[in-house]
Protein backbone atom coordinates (compact mmCIF):
# COMPACT_ATOMS: atom_id res chain seq x y z
CA UNK A 1 0.00 0.00 0.00
CA UNK A 2 1.29 3.46 -0.91
CA UNK A 3 1.45 5.53 2.27
CA UNK A 4 3.21 8.62 0.92
CA UNK A 5 3.00 10.11 -2.53
CA UNK A 6 4.35 13.38 -3.88
CA UNK A 7 2.74 14.47 -7.14
CA UNK A 8 4.25 17.19 -9.35
CA UNK A 9 5.77 18.62 -6.16
CA UNK A 10 7.77 21.85 -6.11
CA UNK A 11 9.57 22.79 -2.90
CA UNK A 12 11.39 25.85 -1.69
CA UNK A 13 10.62 29.38 -0.54
CA UNK A 14 9.00 32.46 -2.09
CA UNK A 15 11.28 33.49 -4.91
CA UNK A 16 13.48 30.39 -4.58
CA UNK A 17 12.55 26.98 -5.99
CA UNK A 18 14.79 24.24 -4.59
CA UNK A 19 13.33 21.38 -6.63
CA UNK A 20 10.29 20.88 -8.85
CA UNK A 21 8.37 18.27 -10.78
CA UNK A 22 8.90 15.65 -8.07
CA UNK A 23 6.89 12.43 -8.32
CA UNK A 24 7.77 10.11 -5.44
CA UNK A 25 6.08 7.30 -3.55
CA UNK A 26 6.73 5.24 -0.44
CA UNK A 27 5.00 1.96 0.43
CA UNK A 28 4.44 0.15 3.70
CA UNK A 29 7.30 -2.10 4.81
CA UNK A 30 9.81 -0.08 2.79
CA UNK A 31 12.83 1.82 4.10
CA UNK A 32 14.04 4.62 1.82
CA UNK A 33 17.11 6.80 2.38
CA UNK A 34 17.16 10.37 1.07
CA UNK A 35 20.69 11.22 -0.04
CA UNK A 36 22.32 14.21 -1.66
CA UNK A 37 25.20 16.65 -1.35
CA UNK A 38 25.06 19.50 1.14
CA UNK A 39 22.69 22.23 0.02
CA UNK A 40 20.69 19.95 -2.28
CA UNK A 41 17.48 20.62 -0.35
CA UNK A 42 17.00 17.41 1.64
CA UNK A 43 15.77 19.17 4.79
CA UNK A 44 13.40 21.32 2.74
CA UNK A 45 11.94 18.21 1.13
CA UNK A 46 11.55 16.45 4.48
CA UNK A 47 9.78 19.45 6.02
CA UNK A 48 7.44 19.69 3.04
CA UNK A 49 6.58 16.00 3.14
CA UNK A 50 5.88 16.29 6.88
CA UNK A 51 3.49 19.18 6.37
CA UNK A 52 5.77 21.57 8.25
CA UNK A 53 6.33 23.69 5.13
CA UNK A 54 3.89 24.42 2.30
CA UNK A 55 4.82 23.21 -1.17
CA UNK A 56 5.24 25.77 -3.92
CA UNK A 57 3.23 23.52 -6.21
CA UNK A 58 1.78 20.03 -6.34
CA UNK A 59 0.53 17.71 -3.62
CA UNK A 60 1.74 15.55 -0.76
CA UNK A 61 -0.69 12.68 -0.18
CA UNK A 62 -0.82 10.67 3.05
CA UNK A 63 -2.61 7.38 2.37
CA UNK A 64 -4.37 9.10 -0.53
CA UNK A 65 -5.38 12.31 1.25
CA UNK A 66 -3.82 15.70 0.54
CA UNK A 67 -1.86 16.65 3.67
CA UNK A 68 -3.03 20.26 3.22
CA UNK A 69 -6.62 19.12 3.97
CA UNK A 70 -5.69 17.33 7.22
CA UNK A 71 -5.77 18.86 10.67
CA UNK A 72 -2.60 18.59 12.81
CA UNK A 73 -4.03 15.79 14.96
CA UNK A 74 -5.02 13.85 11.84
CA UNK A 75 -1.53 14.25 10.42
CA UNK A 76 -0.02 13.03 13.69
CA UNK A 77 -2.02 9.80 13.53
CA UNK A 78 -0.68 9.08 10.04
CA UNK A 79 2.83 10.50 10.23
CA UNK A 80 5.50 10.71 12.92
CA UNK A 81 8.72 12.70 12.72
CA UNK A 82 12.12 12.27 14.40
CA UNK A 83 14.28 15.39 14.02
CA UNK A 84 18.05 15.82 14.17
CA UNK A 85 18.12 18.10 17.21
CA UNK A 86 18.67 16.59 20.63
CA UNK A 87 15.38 16.83 22.54
CA UNK A 88 15.11 19.10 25.57
CA UNK A 89 13.01 16.83 27.78
CA UNK A 90 13.93 18.09 31.23
CA UNK A 91 13.67 15.37 33.88
CA UNK A 92 11.53 12.94 31.86
CA UNK A 93 12.59 9.33 31.91
CA UNK A 94 12.61 7.15 28.81
CA UNK A 95 9.14 5.74 29.37
CA UNK A 96 7.59 9.19 29.83
CA UNK A 97 9.27 10.43 26.65
CA UNK A 98 7.78 7.57 24.66
CA UNK A 99 4.38 8.24 26.27
CA UNK A 100 4.36 11.65 24.58
CA UNK A 101 3.83 9.79 21.33
CA UNK A 102 0.32 8.87 22.47
CA UNK A 103 -0.80 12.51 22.46
CA UNK A 104 -2.75 12.28 19.16
CA UNK A 105 -4.77 9.37 20.57
CA UNK A 106 -5.61 10.64 24.07
CA UNK A 107 -8.33 13.06 25.10
CA UNK A 108 -7.77 16.69 26.02
CA UNK A 109 -6.75 15.58 29.53
CA UNK A 110 -3.99 13.36 28.17
CA UNK A 111 -5.00 10.43 30.35
CA UNK A 112 -3.42 7.12 29.28
CA UNK A 113 -5.67 4.07 28.92
CA UNK A 114 -4.60 0.46 29.37
CA UNK A 115 -4.25 0.26 25.59
CA UNK A 116 -2.00 3.35 25.57
CA UNK A 117 0.21 1.82 28.25
CA UNK A 118 0.45 -1.43 26.27
CA UNK A 119 1.47 0.44 23.10
CA UNK A 120 4.14 2.39 25.03
CA UNK A 121 5.60 -0.80 26.50
CA UNK A 122 5.61 -2.44 23.07
CA UNK A 123 7.40 0.56 21.50
CA UNK A 124 10.08 0.58 24.21
CA UNK A 125 10.63 -3.15 23.82
CA UNK A 126 10.67 -2.89 20.01
CA UNK A 127 13.77 -0.68 20.11
CA UNK A 128 15.47 -2.82 22.76
CA UNK A 129 15.38 -0.18 25.49
CA UNK A 130 13.13 -1.71 28.17
CA UNK A 131 16.05 -1.90 30.65
CA UNK A 132 16.57 1.88 30.30
CA UNK A 133 12.94 2.98 30.53
CA UNK A 134 13.15 4.32 34.09
CA UNK A 135 16.37 6.28 33.59
CA UNK A 136 16.24 10.06 33.06
CA UNK A 137 16.71 10.82 29.38
CA UNK A 138 19.35 13.44 30.19
CA UNK A 139 21.61 10.68 31.60
CA UNK A 140 21.43 8.51 28.48
CA UNK A 141 23.98 8.34 25.68
CA UNK A 142 23.12 9.80 22.27
CA UNK A 143 22.46 6.33 20.88
CA UNK A 144 20.18 5.38 23.78
CA UNK A 145 18.32 8.68 23.53
CA UNK A 146 17.78 8.17 19.82
CA UNK A 147 16.22 4.77 20.48
CA UNK A 148 13.64 6.41 22.73
CA UNK A 149 12.91 9.05 20.08
CA UNK A 150 12.24 6.26 17.59
CA UNK A 151 10.09 4.49 20.20
CA UNK A 152 8.08 7.68 20.64
CA UNK A 153 7.44 7.71 16.88
CA UNK A 154 6.34 4.07 17.07
CA UNK A 155 4.00 4.87 19.96
CA UNK A 156 2.10 7.28 17.69
CA UNK A 157 1.01 4.20 15.73
CA UNK A 158 1.46 6.08 12.48
CA UNK A 159 2.15 3.99 9.40
CA UNK A 160 4.76 6.46 8.13
CA UNK A 161 7.90 7.63 9.96
CA UNK A 162 10.18 10.42 8.70
CA UNK A 163 13.61 10.80 10.29
CA UNK A 164 15.97 13.70 9.62
CA UNK A 165 19.60 12.60 10.11
CA UNK A 166 18.82 10.03 12.84
CA UNK A 167 22.50 9.01 13.14
CA UNK A 168 23.99 12.51 13.12
CA UNK A 169 25.49 12.49 16.64
CA UNK A 170 26.35 8.80 16.88
CA UNK A 171 29.60 6.88 16.61
CA UNK A 172 29.97 4.17 13.97
CA UNK A 173 28.72 1.17 16.02
CA UNK A 174 25.63 3.11 17.13
CA UNK A 175 24.97 4.32 13.57
CA UNK A 176 25.03 0.74 12.34
CA UNK A 177 22.75 -0.30 15.20
CA UNK A 178 20.17 2.41 14.46
CA UNK A 179 20.11 1.65 10.74
CA UNK A 180 19.63 -2.05 11.43
CA UNK A 181 16.87 -1.24 13.89
CA UNK A 182 15.02 0.93 11.37
CA UNK A 183 15.31 -1.71 8.67
CA UNK A 184 14.00 -4.35 11.08
CA UNK A 185 11.06 -2.14 12.13
CA UNK A 186 10.06 -1.55 8.52
CA UNK A 187 10.12 -5.26 7.78
CA UNK A 188 8.42 -6.43 10.99
CA UNK A 189 5.77 -3.73 11.47
CA UNK A 190 4.97 -2.88 7.85
CA UNK A 191 5.62 0.81 8.47
CA UNK A 192 7.09 3.00 5.76
CA UNK A 193 10.32 4.69 6.85
CA UNK A 194 11.99 7.61 5.09
CA UNK A 195 15.23 8.99 6.49
CA UNK A 196 17.71 11.57 5.31
CA UNK A 197 21.32 10.76 6.02
CA UNK A 198 24.93 11.54 5.16
CA UNK A 199 25.96 7.95 6.00
CA UNK A 200 26.32 6.99 2.35
CA UNK A 201 27.88 3.59 2.93
CA UNK A 202 25.23 2.55 5.46
CA UNK A 203 22.47 3.81 3.17
CA UNK A 204 23.81 1.74 0.28
CA UNK A 205 23.88 -1.36 2.49
CA UNK A 206 20.57 -0.86 4.33
CA UNK A 207 17.96 0.89 2.17
CA UNK A 208 15.39 -0.81 -0.05
CA UNK A 209 15.49 2.29 -2.25
CA UNK A 210 17.26 5.62 -2.41
CA UNK A 211 15.93 9.05 -3.27
CA UNK A 212 18.98 10.70 -4.78
CA UNK A 213 18.63 14.49 -4.65
CA UNK A 214 20.84 16.87 -6.64
CA UNK A 215 20.55 19.75 -9.10
CA UNK A 216 16.88 20.37 -8.30
CA UNK A 217 15.80 16.80 -8.98
CA UNK A 218 15.14 13.65 -6.96
CA UNK A 219 15.93 10.39 -8.67
CA UNK A 220 14.45 7.28 -6.98
CA UNK A 221 15.82 3.78 -7.45
CA UNK A 222 17.53 0.84 -5.83
CA UNK A 223 21.09 1.56 -4.63
CA UNK A 224 22.51 -0.83 -7.20
CA UNK A 225 20.63 0.67 -10.17
CA UNK A 226 21.66 4.21 -9.22
CA UNK A 227 25.29 3.14 -8.95
CA UNK A 228 25.30 1.19 -12.23
CA UNK A 229 23.67 4.08 -14.10
CA UNK A 230 26.33 6.51 -12.87
CA UNK A 231 23.72 8.71 -11.15
CA UNK A 232 25.16 8.13 -7.69
CA UNK A 233 28.68 9.00 -8.82
CA UNK A 234 27.47 12.12 -10.64
CA UNK A 235 25.46 13.39 -7.64
CA UNK A 236 28.49 13.37 -5.35
CA UNK A 237 31.13 14.31 -7.88
CA UNK A 238 33.26 17.07 -6.42
CA UNK A 239 36.72 18.46 -6.85
CA UNK A 240 39.22 15.83 -5.77
CA UNK A 241 36.57 13.29 -4.71
CA UNK A 242 35.65 10.15 -6.66
CA UNK A 243 33.23 7.26 -6.13
CA UNK A 244 34.48 3.78 -7.02
CA UNK A 245 31.55 1.88 -8.52
CA UNK A 246 33.42 -1.42 -8.14
CA UNK A 247 33.81 -1.13 -4.36
CA UNK A 248 31.06 1.36 -3.43
CA UNK A 249 33.60 3.58 -1.68
CA UNK A 250 34.55 7.24 -1.89
CA UNK A 251 38.18 8.28 -2.18
CA UNK A 252 40.20 11.47 -2.41
CA UNK A 253 42.06 11.85 -5.68
CA UNK A 254 45.80 12.33 -5.45
CA UNK A 255 47.16 13.78 -8.65
CA UNK A 256 50.77 13.40 -9.75
CA UNK A 257 51.92 10.59 -7.43
CA UNK A 258 54.28 7.87 -8.61
CA UNK A 259 52.62 5.25 -10.81
CA UNK A 260 52.38 1.87 -9.07
CA UNK A 261 51.15 -1.50 -10.34
CA UNK A 262 49.99 -4.01 -7.73
CA UNK A 263 49.75 -7.75 -8.42
CA UNK A 264 47.97 -10.06 -6.02
CA UNK A 265 44.54 -11.00 -4.73
CA UNK A 266 42.37 -11.12 -1.65
CA UNK A 267 42.33 -8.88 1.40
CA UNK A 268 46.05 -7.89 1.35
CA UNK A 269 45.64 -6.70 -2.26
CA UNK A 270 42.56 -4.62 -1.39
CA UNK A 271 44.13 -2.89 1.60
CA UNK A 272 47.47 -2.35 -0.16
CA UNK A 273 45.70 -0.47 -2.94
CA UNK A 274 43.76 1.55 -0.38
CA UNK A 275 46.94 2.49 1.51
CA UNK A 276 48.71 3.50 -1.70
CA UNK A 277 45.84 5.76 -2.75
CA UNK A 278 45.80 7.39 0.67
CA UNK A 279 49.54 7.98 0.50
CA UNK A 280 49.21 9.79 -2.84
CA UNK A 281 50.40 7.16 -5.30
CA UNK A 282 48.67 6.61 -8.64
CA UNK A 283 47.57 3.04 -9.33
CA UNK A 284 47.94 1.90 -12.93
CA UNK A 285 47.16 -1.30 -14.79
CA UNK A 286 49.55 -3.83 -16.29
CA UNK A 287 49.12 -2.25 -19.73
CA UNK A 288 50.66 1.02 -18.53
CA UNK A 289 54.25 1.86 -17.64
CA UNK A 290 54.66 1.92 -13.83
CA UNK A 291 57.48 3.46 -11.85
CA UNK A 292 57.31 0.62 -9.33
CA UNK A 293 55.66 -2.83 -9.17
CA UNK A 294 54.41 -4.65 -6.10
CA UNK A 295 53.86 -8.41 -6.07
CA UNK A 296 51.98 -9.81 -3.05
CA UNK A 297 52.66 -13.44 -2.11
CA UNK A 298 52.22 -15.65 0.95
CA UNK A 299 48.43 -15.62 1.28
CA UNK A 300 46.22 -13.67 3.66
CA UNK A 301 47.69 -15.13 6.87
CA UNK A 302 51.28 -14.06 6.20
CA UNK A 303 51.52 -11.80 3.15
CA UNK A 304 54.85 -10.67 1.77
CA UNK A 305 55.21 -7.59 -0.44
CA UNK A 306 57.95 -7.67 -3.12
CA UNK A 307 58.70 -4.22 -4.53
CA UNK A 308 60.55 -3.71 -7.81
CA UNK A 309 61.77 -0.13 -8.19
CA UNK A 310 63.79 0.07 -11.39
CA UNK A 311 65.33 -3.36 -10.91
CA UNK A 312 66.01 -2.91 -7.20
CA UNK A 313 63.81 -5.63 -5.58
CA UNK A 314 63.09 -5.66 -1.85
CA UNK A 315 60.72 -7.74 0.32
CA UNK A 316 58.56 -6.47 3.18
CA UNK A 317 56.20 -7.87 5.80
CA UNK A 318 53.81 -4.98 6.45
CA UNK A 319 52.11 -2.18 4.56
CA UNK A 320 53.98 0.30 6.75
CA UNK A 321 57.26 -1.13 5.41
CA UNK A 322 55.90 -0.94 1.86
CA UNK A 323 55.04 2.76 2.20
CA UNK A 324 58.42 3.54 3.77
CA UNK A 325 60.25 1.70 0.98
CA UNK A 326 58.32 3.51 -1.74
CA UNK A 327 58.92 6.84 -0.02
CA UNK A 328 62.64 6.09 0.19
CA UNK A 329 62.67 5.10 -3.47
CA UNK A 330 60.98 8.37 -4.38
CA UNK A 331 63.57 10.37 -2.44
CA UNK A 332 66.42 8.47 -4.12
CA UNK A 333 64.89 9.23 -7.52
CA UNK A 334 65.33 12.98 -6.97
CA UNK A 335 68.80 12.91 -5.38
PyMOL commands that set and color helices and strands:
alter all, ss='L'
color gray80, all
select helices_A, chain A and resi 42-49+67-69+72-78+94-105+114-126+130-132+137-139+142-155+172-189+200-206+223-228+231-235+266-278+319-333
alter helices_A, ss='H'
color red, helices_A
select strands_A, chain A and resi 2-13+16-27+31-36+57-62+65-66+79-82+160-164+192-196+209-214+217-221+241-244+249-252+259-263+282-283+292-297+304-309+312-316
alter strands_A, ss='S'
color yellow, strands_A
deselect
rebuild
show_as cartoon
